[in-house]
């Protein structure tokens, strides 16, 4: 099973941690620590629990766990792991599971970027720099997984995914999911897009390099 968080994809079967097209090299204990945290999102894992699970074969002191958490934060980012003083740690990043291989249904909405129209799917659409994104915007100011647009029957929303250069809607910085209206201008990094009503029968147009 694969899980996604931030810019990362962790394959729990093979053990690979990927960021985009690159495999992130982890020491065995750091990998085991990451797996424990990812498999228990939002739950406080006490220091004792982590040391018994990850270092079951050897006695370690608190300093070893502290150093390992610091090393893991250097790899995945500080904001993904919360410290609960004198108690333990909590994985606070949003965990996403890649969708099953089912046919996706085009919606009646699209994004326009550099005079090209990219049809959005019903449900989740990831906007980012890499080819595996639903809407690829291949520009240096755009993060690998930059923003998410969710097309729902009741409303369509956009949210930033912790990007480096931010997301703006109507010149306002997006800090939480915000509803989109046809004609809205969106800024992804330094790239300008527009949310529009699309031709329902139009084929999905992908941006390529």
HELIX and SHEET records of a PDB file:
HELIX    1   1 UNK A   28  UNK A   38  1                                  11    
HELIX    2   2 UNK A   47  UNK A   54  1                                   8    
HELIX    3   3 UNK A   62  UNK A   76  1                                  15    
HELIX    4   4 UNK A   78  UNK A   80  5                                   3    
SHEET    1   A 4 UNK A   2  UNK A   5  0                                        
SHEET    2   A 4 UNK A   8  UNK A  11 -1                                        
SHEET    3   A 4 UNK A  17  UNK A  19 -1                                        
SHEET    4   A 4 UNK A  22  UNK A  23 -1                                        
SHEET    1   B 3 UNK A  45  UNK A  46  0                                        
SHEET    2   B 3 UNK A  88  UNK A  91 -1                                        
SHEET    3   B 3 UNK A  81  UNK A  84 -1                                        
SHEET    1   C 6 UNK A 116  UNK A 121  0                                        
SHEET    2   C 6 UNK A 106  UNK A 113 -1                                        
SHEET    3   C 6 UNK A 191  UNK A 197 -1                                        
SHEET    4   C 6 UNK A 185  UNK A 188 -1                                        
SHEET    5   C 6 UNK A 167  UNK A 169 -1                                        
SHEET    6   C 6 UNK A 172  UNK A 173 -1                                        
SHEET    1   D 5 UNK A 135  UNK A 136  0                                        
SHEET    2   D 5 UNK A 123  UNK A 128  1                                        
SHEET    3   D 5 UNK A 147  UNK A 151 -1                                        
SHEET    4   D 5 UNK A 156  UNK A 160 -1                                        
SHEET    5   D 5 UNK A 178  UNK A 179 -1                                        
END                                                                             
